[in-house]
Amino acid sequence: MDYNLVTKDLLSYLDRMFPNKIPPKDTTLEELYFLQGQQAVVERLKQLYEDDNGWNVGEGGPSVT
């Protein structure tokens, strides 16, 4: 895509705001779907960043966290 709209700072912010962690035991199915959607968006943005920069966020490039 090469628009460079996704930055390392944005990914760091998203990782802090929407951490990929196990939800509480009393989470409803609807809430789980919502959390999965959040993670899908974050993962897609990481993929776009990797595509634009030629390396994986978590492997060999600058740390995003």
C-alpha positions as CSV (number, residue, x, y, z in Angstrom):
1,M,0.0,0.0,0.0
2,D,2.9,2.3,0.9
3,Y,0.9,5.3,2.3
4,N,2.8,5.2,5.6
5,L,-0.3,6.1,7.5
6,V,0.4,3.6,10.2
7,T,3.2,4.7,12.5
8,K,5.2,2.9,15.2
9,D,3.8,5.4,17.7
10,L,0.2,4.6,16.6
11,L,0.9,0.9,17.1
12,S,2.4,1.4,20.5
13,Y,-0.7,3.5,21.5
14,L,-3.1,0.8,20.3
15,D,-1.2,-1.9,22.1
16,R,-1.5,0.0,25.3
17,M,-5.2,0.9,24.8
18,F,-6.3,-2.5,23.5
19,P,-4.0,-5.1,25.0
20,N,-4.3,-8.6,23.7
21,K,-5.1,-10.4,27.0
22,I,-7.4,-13.0,28.3
23,P,-10.7,-11.3,29.3
24,P,-12.4,-11.7,32.7
25,K,-14.3,-14.9,33.3
26,D,-17.6,-13.2,33.4
27,T,-17.2,-11.6,29.9
28,T,-20.3,-12.2,27.7
29,L,-20.1,-13.7,24.2
30,E,-21.1,-10.3,22.8
31,E,-18.2,-8.6,24.6
32,L,-15.8,-11.3,23.4
33,Y,-16.9,-10.6,19.8
34,F,-16.2,-6.9,20.4
35,L,-12.8,-7.6,21.9
36,Q,-11.9,-9.9,19.0
37,G,-12.9,-7.2,16.6
38,Q,-10.6,-4.7,18.3
39,Q,-7.7,-7.1,18.1
40,A,-8.4,-7.8,14.4
41,V,-8.1,-4.1,13.6
42,V,-4.9,-3.8,15.6
43,E,-3.4,-6.8,13.9
44,R,-4.4,-5.5,10.4
45,L,-2.8,-2.2,11.1
46,K,0.4,-4.0,12.2
47,Q,0.3,-6.0,9.0
48,L,0.0,-2.7,7.0
49,Y,2.9,-1.3,8.9
50,E,5.0,-4.4,8.2
51,D,4.1,-4.3,4.5
52,D,5.1,-0.6,4.2
53,N,8.3,-1.0,6.1
54,G,9.5,-4.4,4.9
55,W,9.9,-6.2,8.2
56,N,7.8,-7.7,11.0
57,V,6.8,-5.5,14.0
58,G,7.9,-8.1,16.5
59,E,10.9,-9.5,14.6
60,G,14.1,-7.6,13.9
61,G,12.7,-4.2,13.5
62,P,12.2,-1.4,16.1
63,S,10.1,-2.4,19.0
64,V,6.5,-1.2,18.9
65,T,5.7,-1.7,22.6
